[in-house]
Amino acid sequence: MEKAVPPKRYINKKQLKKYLDDPSFQTFIPLQQLKIIFNDKLLFQFSKNAVNIQSSKLNLGDIEFDIEFDSNLSLEQSKYILHLLKHHLTETKEKSNLGNETLEKYKEINSIFQLSQTLSTAKYLDDVCADALKEVQSILPFSYCSLWIQSNKKDKKLNKKVELGDIKGFIVSTDWEERLIDQLLNQKQKANIYNSIKFTQENEAKVINIMFCPLIMDEEIFGAIVYFRDEKSSFYSGDLKLSTSLGIQISHSLQNTKLFEEIEELFDSVTRSLIAAIDERDSTTSGHSARISMLSERFAIAVNETQSGKYKDISFSAQELREVRYAGLLHDIGKIGVKENILKKVNKLNDDKMEAIVNRFLLIQYKDKISLEKEIETIVRSCTSYNLSEEDFQHLGKIKDQTYIDTNGSTHNLLNEYEYTCLSVKHGNLTWDEIKEMRKHAEGTAKILKKIKLPKDLKNLAFIASQHHEKLDGTGYPLGLKDKDILLASQIMCIADIYEALVAKDRPYKPPLPVKKALEIIQMEVDEGKIDLELYEIFKEKLYDIDRRLRK
């Protein structure tokens, strides 16, 4: 089982309060008081004035919240409040789950490389075993742990090589522990969790939790690690996944003959799992990182094959191509730190805000006996338009300047500044402030990857991945590097990234461009001195080979 999300983390207090305080919401529903309660504990309170309240239950799976709000609201308004809260609580819970999953994936990949770095300096079996458990203890807490290794291949008996932690209270005797290991191995047990194991020690009933992780190489078990915790600290599926990954790494270190191949396979698997978690968070560009990895590697191979020009003597080695491949996979890992509402933005305003605007206009129509149908049509069309027409842009300005008087006698513009700024974006769906926020992902990529202790043959990975938005004329980001300061691998990835974004078919906020049009746009970047001409010519000339696997 996974650790459940605490009920208090179902609520984004700042976001919810901002929404309830919004004039457009208050115009539609003049809410004065709202409380969210769980097990008699107040989790959230919104209050303007003391009013008579009504109570209602809100169920989310096995969690039940008590909701208190104004009793003078209409039935429809009350239903809308409960619908709004259910949507907010569900969305916030899902974000928390995604955030936890992404963080756990990041910890996993960092843990594996940290363990690899530690074990690479040990030469003898006892040292590897001792270092392994010490490193594992800092990553995966336990009360007691033992590592067992096969003494020889003939009898396949396992002997305890090292133990760590306080054995008292966990093991009845060494014989008991040996029988436990033999029983698990003879049953050909896979990695598993055994919570709430009961036994008697010195006439005292005890309960412990056990996690078993066999060490396997070439489909043969040659060792095992057994983790123990007291009855108050259960093991979870996340612990099992991590212990399995760590167990594989330790197995490779103990079987040094296959170290490099297995580490590469493990790194690739964990990296792709991490990218899958990021893709879950940013579903609008799902699969983008895998495609950039593939495009960049094949582009680099095309550079190797060049027989003339300034790149004729450039040759990426097998290790450098591997570095380009992983840099492509991880180039957008910095999106972990980008705000969710920007990362997943499909239209210029989300459905809730659009619904609030339309309801506001309908209410003004009814109250003032005027028609705003054309204004509503322009707003709805502008919200989903990737390239805003000049006519709609001009009309939005006129709509913004129109005013109305609310029920309190206050005068407001039909569109507030935020709504107008979002709707009047001429190209794309992000405002300039949101673009600046999105661009932080390149710097975030550098910070995250530089914290991972990568092997020497991946020493440039963080630089390659974080420089893919730099331009030769210094107008790129995050550092504004120029010309030769930008790694060639990053320049390759820059072209691949632009091309893939233009022709991608899975972007809900824009249609894919034909290849010819995409190349024309990249050519404009070349003409402006942002992209290297010769590099682009190689890409264009070898595009069929470079893009072949992607199109498949």
Secondary structure as the mmCIF struct_conf table of DSSP 4:
data_model
#
loop_
_struct_conf.conf_type_id
_struct_conf.id
_struct_conf.beg_label_comp_id
_struct_conf.beg_label_asym_id
_struct_conf.beg_label_seq_id
_struct_conf.end_label_comp_id
_struct_conf.end_label_asym_id
_struct_conf.end_label_seq_id
HELX_LH_PP_P HELX_LH_PP_P1 GLU A 2 PRO A 6
HELX_RH_3T_P HELX_RH_3T_P1 PRO A 7 TYR A 10
HELX_RH_AL_P HELX_RH_AL_P1 LYS A 13 ASP A 21
HELX_RH_AL_P HELX_RH_AL_P2 PRO A 23 PHE A 28
STRN STRN1 GLN A 33 PHE A 38
TURN_TY1_P TURN_TY1_P1 ASN A 39 ASP A 40
STRN STRN2 LYS A 41 SER A 47
BEND BEND1 LYS A 48 ASN A 49
STRN STRN3 ILE A 53 LEU A 60
TURN_TY1_P TURN_TY1_P2 GLY A 61 ASP A 62
STRN STRN4 ILE A 63 ASP A 70
TURN_TY1_P TURN_TY1_P3 SER A 71 ASN A 72
BEND BEND2 LEU A 73 LEU A 73
HELX_RH_AL_P HELX_RH_AL_P3 LEU A 75 LEU A 119
TURN_TY1_P TURN_TY1_P4 SER A 120 THR A 121
BEND BEND3 TYR A 124 TYR A 124
HELX_RH_AL_P HELX_RH_AL_P4 LEU A 125 ILE A 139
BEND BEND4 LEU A 140 LEU A 140
BEND BEND5 SER A 143 SER A 143
STRN STRN5 TYR A 144 GLN A 150
BEND BEND6 SER A 151 SER A 151
TURN_TY1_P TURN_TY1_P5 LYS A 153 ASP A 155
STRN STRN6 LEU A 158 GLY A 165
TURN_TY1_P TURN_TY1_P6 LYS A 168 PHE A 170
BEND BEND7 VAL A 172 VAL A 172
HELX_RH_AL_P HELX_RH_AL_P5 THR A 174 ASN A 186
TURN_TY1_P TURN_TY1_P7 GLN A 187 LYS A 188
BEND BEND8 ALA A 191 ALA A 191
STRN STRN7 ASN A 192 GLN A 201
TURN_TY1_P TURN_TY1_P8 GLU A 202 ASN A 203
STRN STRN8 GLU A 204 MET A 217
TURN_TY1_P TURN_TY1_P9 ASP A 218 GLU A 219
STRN STRN9 GLU A 220 ASP A 230
TURN_TY1_P TURN_TY1_P10 GLU A 231 LYS A 232
BEND BEND9 SER A 233 SER A 233
HELX_RH_AL_P HELX_RH_AL_P6 SER A 237 LEU A 254
BEND BEND10 GLN A 255 GLN A 255
HELX_RH_3T_P HELX_RH_3T_P2 ASN A 256 LYS A 258
HELX_RH_AL_P HELX_RH_AL_P7 LEU A 259 ARG A 281
TURN_TY1_P TURN_TY1_P11 ASP A 282 ASP A 282
HELX_RH_3T_P HELX_RH_3T_P3 SER A 283 THR A 285
TURN_TY1_P TURN_TY1_P12 SER A 286 GLY A 287
HELX_RH_AL_P HELX_RH_AL_P8 HIS A 288 ASN A 304
TURN_TY1_P TURN_TY1_P13 GLU A 305 GLU A 305
BEND BEND11 SER A 308 GLY A 309
TURN_TY1_P TURN_TY1_P14 LYS A 310 ASP A 313
HELX_RH_AL_P HELX_RH_AL_P9 ALA A 318 LEU A 330
TURN_TY1_P TURN_TY1_P15 HIS A 331 ASP A 332
HELX_RH_3T_P HELX_RH_3T_P4 ILE A 333 GLY A 337
BEND BEND12 VAL A 338 VAL A 338
HELX_RH_AL_P HELX_RH_AL_P10 GLU A 340 LEU A 343
TURN_TY1_P TURN_TY1_P16 LYS A 344 LYS A 344
BEND BEND13 ASN A 347 LEU A 349
HELX_RH_AL_P HELX_RH_AL_P11 ASP A 351 ASP A 368
TURN_TY1_P TURN_TY1_P17 LYS A 369 LYS A 369
HELX_RH_AL_P HELX_RH_AL_P12 GLU A 373 THR A 384
BEND BEND14 TYR A 386 TYR A 386
STRN STRN10 ASN A 387 ASN A 387
HELX_RH_AL_P HELX_RH_AL_P13 GLU A 390 ASP A 401
STRN STRN11 THR A 403 ILE A 405
TURN_TY1_P TURN_TY1_P18 THR A 407 ASN A 408
BEND BEND15 GLY A 409 GLY A 409
STRN STRN12 THR A 411 ASN A 413
BEND BEND16 LEU A 414 LEU A 415
HELX_RH_AL_P HELX_RH_AL_P14 GLU A 417 LEU A 423
TURN_TY1_P TURN_TY1_P19 SER A 424 SER A 424
BEND BEND17 LYS A 426 LYS A 426
STRN STRN13 HIS A 427 HIS A 427
BEND BEND18 GLY A 428 ASN A 429
HELX_RH_AL_P HELX_RH_AL_P15 TRP A 432 LYS A 451
BEND BEND19 ILE A 452 ILE A 452
HELX_RH_3T_P HELX_RH_3T_P5 LYS A 456 LEU A 458
TURN_TY1_P TURN_TY1_P20 LYS A 459 ASN A 460
HELX_RH_AL_P HELX_RH_AL_P16 LEU A 461 SER A 466
TURN_TY1_P TURN_TY1_P21 GLN A 467 HIS A 469
TURN_TY1_P TURN_TY1_P22 LEU A 472 LEU A 472
STRN STRN14 ASP A 473 ASP A 473
BEND BEND20 GLY A 474 GLY A 474
BEND BEND21 TYR A 477 LEU A 479
STRN STRN15 LYS A 482 LYS A 482
HELX_RH_3T_P HELX_RH_3T_P6 ASP A 483 ASP A 485
BEND BEND22 ILE A 486 ILE A 486
HELX_RH_AL_P HELX_RH_AL_P17 LEU A 488 VAL A 503
BEND BEND23 LYS A 505 LYS A 505
TURN_TY1_P TURN_TY1_P23 PRO A 508 TYR A 509
BEND BEND24 LYS A 510 LYS A 510
HELX_LH_PP_P HELX_LH_PP_P2 PRO A 511 PRO A 514
HELX_RH_AL_P HELX_RH_AL_P18 VAL A 515 ASP A 527
TURN_TY1_P TURN_TY1_P24 GLU A 528 GLY A 529
BEND BEND25 LYS A 530 ILE A 531
HELX_RH_AL_P HELX_RH_AL_P19 LEU A 533 GLU A 541
TURN_TY1_P TURN_TY1_P25 LYS A 542 LYS A 542
HELX_RH_AL_P HELX_RH_AL_P20 LEU A 543 ARG A 551
#
